[in-house]
Amino acid sequence: MDRARTAALAGRCLLWAGLVLPGLCADRLGLNEPRPLWQQTAGAGVLAVATALARRRPLTAFALTAALCLADAPALFSLSYGPALAVFAVLLGLRAERTGPAALSFAAVAAVGTVRIALGGGDPVPPWLVMTGALLFGGVLPWLGGRYWRQSRELTAAGWLRAARLEEKQRFAEERARLRERARIAQDMHDSLGHELSLLALRAGVLQVAPDLPERHRAAAADLRAAAADATDRLHRIIGVLREDADEPLPLAPAGETVGQLVARAAESGLPVRCETGGRPVEPGGVAERLLYRV
């Protein structure tokens, strides 16, 4: 924070020095009428105040500089303070959000300059034309440049923000697709391996209760049934871990197998299984078939 404040203060000091320098050079080179020291000091002081207010009150800074220019030259054309007027006009366009106050300030400067020229005597047309050109090229055009700069920065920031949002949206879509694919793989594993392990356990149970099976084979069948049941339980736990991030249910039937094929495969294992639809065919791949397959 201290470094930021120091850098900001140093920047204001450099800006003030750059704004005061044209007036000092013009006085030294004889481009201006000789001015007393107090007038030069007062001008430097006004520029210092305007520089301090330029960031938070750019309209006030521009108004002070315009008043300084009018005090130095009724026609507003001043080698000492003209560059400062243009700089603060740019800052006004860059930092002020509304255009109305700036337009009113330009109109006020034009009105005060016109009154001063009219009260000064002589032909008012040439100095009024000079004032109009100085206000246009030293105030309005720099202000428009500042406005364009401000809008360009805002558009650039909005573009980067939109790009960041699109990137975040794309990343979210990729993560969502990854989770869906993970859930699909988990369900395929559950449906295929789970059913096979269940049928294996059932067949082992049939062997275990067969009356003509020797005792040692009966014990082996019991161990096989227990191992298949344990493997099925472990598979369920693994599938639960794989699907813990899934936010949508997916089809439970593995690709390519229908309810009829599942019933036929179960019947081949020796189970008394049949499928009755009441005369209404089950739509392949539909919700009803998926529900029946899960049951």
N, C-alpha and C positions, 0 to 999 in steps of 0.2 A: 504494500500500500504506500509506504513512504517513497519507494522508488518511482511509483506511478505519479505521485504528487510532485516529486522533484522534476520528473520529465515534463509534466504538464506546465510547471512554472518556467522551466527552461524554454519550452516552446513559446510561451507567451512573451518572454523577454526577447527572444529572437525575432518574433513577429513585430513587436513594438520597435525594436532597433531598425528593422527593415522598413517600417512605415515612416520613421522619423528621418531616415537617411536622405530621401529625396529632397526634403525641405532644407536640410543643412547644405547639401550639394548645390541646390539652386541659389541659396544665399551666397555661398562662397564663390560661385561662378558668375554672379551678377545677373542671373536670369530673372530674379525677382527685384522688386523695389526694396531698398534697404528697410529692414524691420528692426525695431528695438529688441533688446534682449528679452525683456519681459514678455513680449508678444511671442517670440520663439519658444520661450519656456512654457507659456500658457498653452500653446499649440501642442507641445510635446506632452504636457500633462493631460490634455483632453484625449489625445491618442492613447495614452497609458490607461485612462479610465475605459475608453472604448474597447481596448484590447482585453481588459479584465472582464468586461461584460459580454464579449463576443460569443462565448460558448453558450451561456444560459439565456442571455437577452440580446440576440443578434439584431433585433429591430432597434433597440435603444442604442447600440453601438453604431449602427448605420445613421441614425438620426443625429447623434453627437458629431459624427464626422461630416455629415451634410451641413450642419449648422456651422462647423468650423470652416468649411469651404465657402459658404455664403458670407461669413464674416471676413474672410480673406479676400474674396472677389465676388461681387454681386452677380457676375455672369456664371459663377460656379466653376469656371475653368481656372484651376490653381495647380501650378507645378509642385507646390509644396505638399498639398493634401489631396490632389486628384488621385494618385495611386492608392492612397489609403481608402478613399471613397469606393474605388472599384473593388478592392479586396474585401471590404466589409459588405458590399453588395453581393459578392459571391458567397460569403459566409451566411448572409441573410437568406439567399435562395437555398443553400445547402442545409441549414439548420432549422429554419422556420417551417412549420407544417402548413399554415394557411397562407393563401395568396392575398386575401383582402387587406390585412394590415400593411403589407408591403406596397400594394397599389395606392393605398391612402397616404403612405409616407412619401411616395414619389409625387403624388398630386400636391401634398403640402409643401414639398421643396420647390416645386414649380411655382406655386402660388406666392410663397415668400420671396423667391427670386424675382418674380414679375413685379411685386410691390417695390422691392428695393431698386430695381432698374427704373421703374416709373418715378420714384421719388428722387432718383439721382440726377435728373435733368438730362438734356441732350436728346438725341435721336434714340428711342428705346429699341428700334428694330434690330440693329446689329448685335447689341449685347443679348437681346432676348433670343436671337438665333443661336448665338454662342452658348447660352445657358441651355437651350433645348438640346443642342448637340452634345454638350457635356453630360447632361442628365441621361440622354439616351445611351451614349457610348460608355459613360463612366458609372451608370447606375442600373439602367434597365437591362441592357445586354449582359453585363456580368451577373446580374440576378437571375436571368434566364439560364445562363450557363450553370449557375449553382443549382437551380431547380432540376436541370437535366442531369447533372451529376448525382443529385439525391435520388431521382427516380431510377437512374441506372444502377445505383447501389442497392436500392430496394428490390428491383427486379432480379439482380444477381443473387441477393440473399434469398428471395422467394424461390428462385430456380434451384439453388442448392438445397433448400428445405424440401422442395418437392422431390428432388432426386433422392434425398435421404429417406423420405417417406416411401417412395417407390422401392428403394432398395430394402427397406425394412419389410415392406409388404411382400416382396419377392422372397426374402429370407423366411418369412412366416409361412408362405405357401409351400416352399421347399420342405420346411420342417413338418408341416401338416401332411404333405405327401409321403414323407419318410415315415411318419407315425402310422399312416394308413397302410402303407406297404408292410410295415412291421406287424401291425395287427392282422393283416391278411395272411402273412406267413404263419403267424401264431395260430390262427384259426384253421389253416390248412393242416398244420401239424396236429392240432387237436382232433380234427375230424378224421384224418387218415390214420394216424398212429393210435389215437384213442380208441377208435372202433376196432382196429386190429388187435390191440391189447385186450380189449373187453371180450372179443370173440375167443382170443387165446385163453383167457381165464375161464370162460364158459366151457370151452372144450376140455380144459384140464379138469374142471369140476365134473363133467360127464365121465371122464376116465376115472376120477376118484371114487365115484359111486357105482361104477360098473361092478356087477356081482361076480363076474368071471375073471376079474383082474387080480393077480397076486398081490400080497400085502406090500412087498417092497416096491412094486410098480405103483401101487396106490399111494404110498408115501411120497414117491417121486412126483406123482401127479399133484398131490397136495402142495408140495414145495413149488411146483411150477405155477399153480394157481395163485399162491401167495406172492410169488415173485412178480407175476403179471399184474396183480392188483396193486402191489407196491409201486411198480413202474408206472401204472396209470395215475396213481396219486401224485407221484413226482412230476409226471408230465403236466398234470393240472396246475401244480404250483409254478412250474416253469412258464407255462402259458400265461398265468396270471401276472408274472413279472414282465413278460414281453408285452402284455396288453395294458399295463397300468397307466400308460400315457394316451391310450386310444380314447378319443372323445365321441366316436360314432360306432354303432354296431355295424358289422359287415356280414355278408352272406356266409352261412355256416357250412354249406355243402362244398366239398372240394370240386374243382373243375372237372367236368366230364362225367360225373356220377349222379344218377337220378335216384328218386325214392324207390322206384321199382328195382333198380339194380342193387340198391342197398338191402332191400327185403330178400331178393334172391340170394345174395351173398350170405346173409344171416341164416337163411333156410338151409343152405348147403352145409353149414356147420352142425346141423342136427337140431336146430331150434324150431319149435312149432310156430312159425311166424307167417302171417298172411296180411295183405293190405286190401282193405275194402273202402272204396270211394263212394259207395251208394249210387253208382251209375254216372257220377259226374267226374269227368277226367280232370286230373291235376295239371295245371298249366306248367310246362317245363320252365324252370328258371324263375318261377314266380315266388311271391311271398309265402303262399301256402306250402309249396314244395319245400322251401327252406325251413319253415317251421316244422313240418313233418320230418324232415331229415334230422333236425336237431333232436326231436323227441325220440 
